Amino acid sequence: MPEYTIARYKKGGKRFEVLVDPDRALEYKLGRRKDFTNVLVFDEVYTDANKGLRASKADLMNVFGTTDVEKIAEKIVREGDLLIKTEQRRKLIEEKKKQIIDYISRFCVDARTSAPLPPLRIERALEEVGVKIDPFRSAEEQINEVISELAKVIPIKKQISILSLRVPPVYVGKVYGYIKNASDILKEDWMNDGSLNVTVSIPSGLKVDFMERVSRLTGGTAFIEIVEEKTI
């Protein structure tokens, strides 16, 4: 018997289940796999797969608008709950945790000092408050909830910095690519002498590194001013 797991979908007080390949179904649910071929293991829709109870065609038509098992299975895997293996869940949670820590270290700062929050401090705080990370929701969808939990043990706020830079003409070619890739350019003015005045937005957690890098690339000749710190 091929290896399988259960994907489950509930609507209108009714439950529908299909048996799917664990790895292929997970890849499909995460959007890493576009083709549903060979995801479905058994060509049946159940109300209780463990008991072998099949869903009626009337219920399938009423809920899904079709009796095509493949199409129904796609919807169940995409929108329903997928029972995954312990190791799969652990890896997914670790991936999502790293994404969340990276986001917070870039976009959040210490609410008292406006200093960046080191990733290790964030990770320890996550463990301290016991934040539950959903392996199937994107990091962005969970950020506000996670920050609310972290605020119980560390002063934290989401913030972006608006910076004004003036780069001498001799360094513009060297530094412009970095500025464009590392920040969001809000306004740029090219002066007659070839120098560049530019206003940028950057996650506050990256502000210090950004300013130091621009200073190094321009031999300390660039003028950099913090125009505004905006809580988001």
C-alpha positions as CSV (number, residue, x, y, z in Angstrom):
1,M,0.0,0.0,0.0
2,P,1.4,3.4,-0.9
3,E,2.2,5.9,1.8
4,Y,-0.5,8.4,2.4
5,T,-1.9,11.0,4.7
6,I,-5.3,12.7,5.1
7,A,-6.4,16.1,3.8
8,R,-9.6,17.3,5.4
9,Y,-12.1,20.0,4.5
10,K,-15.1,21.1,6.6
11,K,-18.1,23.1,5.4
12,G,-21.8,23.4,6.4
13,G,-21.3,20.9,9.2
14,K,-20.0,18.2,6.9
15,R,-16.5,16.8,6.6
16,F,-14.7,15.6,3.5
17,E,-11.4,13.7,3.4
18,V,-9.1,12.5,0.7
19,L,-5.9,10.3,0.9
20,V,-2.9,12.0,-0.6
21,D,0.9,11.5,-0.9
22,P,2.4,13.3,2.1
23,D,5.3,15.0,0.4
24,R,3.6,15.9,-2.9
25,A,0.5,17.2,-1.0
26,L,2.7,19.4,1.2
27,E,4.6,20.8,-1.7
28,Y,1.3,21.6,-3.4
29,K,-0.2,23.3,-0.4
30,L,2.9,25.4,0.1
31,G,2.7,26.5,-3.5
32,R,6.1,24.8,-4.3
33,R,4.3,22.4,-6.7
34,K,1.8,23.6,-9.3
35,D,0.9,20.3,-10.8
36,F,-1.6,18.1,-8.8
37,T,-0.7,15.0,-10.8
38,N,0.0,12.0,-8.5
39,V,-0.9,13.9,-5.3
40,L,-4.1,11.9,-4.9
41,V,-3.5,8.4,-3.7
42,F,-7.0,6.9,-3.8
43,D,-9.7,8.1,-6.2
44,E,-12.3,8.6,-3.5
45,V,-13.7,11.4,-1.3
46,Y,-14.6,10.2,2.2
47,T,-16.5,11.6,5.2
48,D,-14.3,9.5,7.4
49,A,-11.3,8.0,5.6
50,N,-10.3,5.8,8.6
51,K,-13.7,4.2,8.6
52,G,-13.9,4.0,4.8
53,L,-17.1,6.1,4.8
54,R,-17.6,7.6,1.3
55,A,-19.2,11.0,0.7
56,S,-22.4,11.1,-1.3
57,K,-22.5,12.6,-4.7
58,A,-25.3,14.9,-3.6
59,D,-23.1,16.3,-0.8
60,L,-20.1,16.7,-3.2
61,M,-22.3,18.6,-5.7
62,N,-23.8,20.8,-3.0
63,V,-20.4,21.8,-1.5
64,F,-18.0,21.6,-4.4
65,G,-20.3,22.0,-7.4
66,T,-18.7,18.9,-9.0
67,T,-18.2,15.2,-8.4
68,D,-14.8,15.2,-10.1
69,V,-12.6,13.7,-7.4
70,E,-9.4,15.2,-8.7
71,K,-10.8,18.8,-8.7
72,I,-12.4,18.2,-5.2
73,A,-9.1,16.9,-3.9
74,E,-7.2,19.9,-5.2
75,K,-9.6,22.2,-3.3
76,I,-9.4,20.1,-0.1
77,V,-5.6,20.1,-0.1
78,R,-5.3,23.8,-1.0
79,E,-7.9,25.2,1.4
80,G,-8.4,22.5,4.0
81,D,-6.2,20.9,6.7
82,L,-3.4,18.6,5.8
83,L,-2.2,16.1,8.3
84,I,1.6,16.1,8.0
85,K,4.4,14.0,9.5
86,T,6.1,15.2,12.7
87,E,9.4,15.7,10.9
88,Q,7.7,17.7,8.1
89,R,6.0,19.9,10.7
90,R,9.2,20.5,12.6
91,K,11.1,21.6,9.5
92,L,8.3,23.9,8.4
93,I,8.1,25.5,11.8
94,E,11.9,26.1,11.8
95,E,11.7,27.6,8.3
96,K,8.9,29.9,9.3
97,K,10.6,30.8,12.6
98,K,13.7,31.9,10.8
99,Q,11.6,34.0,8.4
100,I,9.8,35.7,11.3
101,I,13.1,36.4,13.2
102,D,14.6,37.8,10.1
103,Y,11.6,40.1,9.5
104,I,11.5,41.3,13.1
105,S,15.3,42.0,13.2
106,R,14.9,44.1,10.1
107,F,11.7,46.0,10.8
108,C,11.6,46.2,14.6
109,V,13.6,48.0,17.1
110,D,13.9,48.4,20.9
111,A,11.0,50.7,21.8
112,R,13.0,52.5,24.5
113,T,16.3,53.1,22.6
114,S,15.4,52.6,18.9
115,A,18.4,50.2,18.8
116,P,18.1,47.1,16.5
117,L,17.0,43.8,18.0
118,P,19.6,41.1,17.5
119,P,18.2,37.8,16.1
120,L,19.5,35.9,19.1
121,R,17.5,38.1,21.5
122,I,14.4,37.7,19.4
123,E,14.8,33.9,19.3
124,R,15.2,33.7,23.1
125,A,12.2,35.9,23.6
126,L,10.1,33.7,21.3
127,E,11.1,30.7,23.4
128,E,10.4,32.6,26.6
129,V,6.8,33.5,25.7
130,G,6.2,30.1,23.9
131,V,4.9,31.6,20.6
132,K,3.1,29.1,18.5
133,I,4.1,29.3,14.9
134,D,1.7,28.1,12.2
135,P,3.7,26.2,9.5
136,F,1.1,27.0,6.8
137,R,0.6,30.7,7.3
138,S,3.1,33.1,5.8
139,A,5.5,34.9,8.1
140,E,3.9,38.3,7.2
141,E,0.5,37.0,8.3
142,Q,1.8,36.0,11.7
143,I,4.1,39.0,12.4
144,N,1.6,41.2,14.3
145,E,0.5,38.3,16.5
146,V,4.1,37.4,17.3
147,I,5.1,41.0,18.0
148,S,2.2,41.3,20.4
149,E,3.5,38.2,22.3
150,L,7.1,39.4,22.3
151,A,6.0,42.8,23.7
152,K,5.2,40.9,27.0
153,V,8.9,40.3,27.6
154,I,10.8,42.9,25.5
155,P,10.1,46.5,24.5
156,I,9.5,46.3,20.7
157,K,8.0,48.3,17.9
158,K,7.8,48.1,14.1
159,Q,9.6,51.1,12.6
160,I,11.0,52.4,9.3
161,S,13.5,55.1,8.9
162,I,13.5,57.9,6.3
163,L,17.0,59.0,5.4
164,S,18.3,61.8,3.3
165,L,21.6,61.3,1.5
166,R,23.9,63.5,-0.6
167,V,26.5,61.6,-2.5
168,P,29.5,63.4,-4.2
169,P,29.7,62.9,-7.9
170,V,32.9,60.8,-7.8
171,Y,31.2,58.1,-5.7
172,V,27.7,58.1,-7.3
173,G,28.5,55.2,-9.7
174,K,30.0,53.2,-6.9
175,V,27.2,53.6,-4.3
176,Y,24.0,54.0,-6.4
177,G,23.4,50.3,-7.1
178,Y,23.7,49.5,-3.4
179,I,21.3,52.3,-2.3
180,K,18.8,51.1,-4.9
181,N,19.0,47.5,-3.8
182,A,19.2,48.0,-0.1
183,S,16.4,50.6,0.3
184,D,13.2,52.0,-1.2
185,I,14.0,55.2,-3.0
186,L,11.3,57.8,-2.3
187,K,12.9,60.7,-4.2
188,E,16.1,61.4,-6.1
189,D,17.6,64.6,-7.5
190,W,20.6,64.6,-9.8
191,M,22.6,67.8,-9.4
192,N,24.3,69.7,-12.2
193,D,27.7,68.8,-10.8
194,G,26.8,65.1,-11.0
195,S,26.2,64.6,-7.3
196,L,23.0,62.8,-6.1
197,N,20.5,63.9,-3.4
198,V,18.3,61.0,-2.5
199,T,15.6,60.2,0.1
200,V,15.1,56.6,1.0
201,S,13.0,54.4,3.3
202,I,14.6,51.5,5.1
203,P,13.6,49.1,7.9
204,S,14.9,50.6,11.1
205,G,16.7,47.4,12.1
206,L,18.9,47.8,9.0
207,K,19.5,51.6,9.4
208,V,22.9,51.4,11.1
209,D,24.3,48.8,8.7
210,F,23.0,50.8,5.7
211,M,24.5,54.1,6.9
212,E,27.9,52.5,7.7
213,R,28.0,50.8,4.3
214,V,27.2,54.0,2.4
215,S,29.9,55.8,4.5
216,R,32.5,53.1,3.6
217,L,31.6,53.1,-0.1
218,T,32.0,56.9,-0.2
219,G,35.1,57.2,1.9
220,G,33.1,59.0,4.6
221,T,32.2,61.8,2.2
222,A,28.4,61.2,1.9
223,F,26.1,63.3,3.9
224,I,23.5,61.2,5.7
225,E,20.6,62.5,7.8
226,I,17.8,60.8,9.6
227,V,14.7,62.7,8.5
228,E,12.0,60.7,10.3
229,E,11.4,57.5,12.3
230,K,8.0,56.1,11.5
231,T,6.2,53.5,13.5
232,I,4.2,51.2,11.2
